[in-house]
Amino acid sequence: MSKSRRNLLIAIIFSLVIVIYGGVRILEIRDNHKLNIQIAEACMENGGTVVFKEKHIFSLHEVNCE
């Protein structure tokens, strides 16, 4: 296998890994958002205060009811 063909294969595999990771991350964000909406609505119906928490920029948000 020539060097340019090997480099192309490595680039394709690396690109696929990035796309798959991005897709999985988008699904996690969507599921987390749905869960947070349910928690927030239940909290407001009970007269509580909704508090959003974020650990760092790449973490998923957490919702608490106080």
Beta strands, then each sheet from edge to edge (+ up, - down):
strand 1: 50-53
strand 2: 62-65
sheet 1: 1+ 2-
end
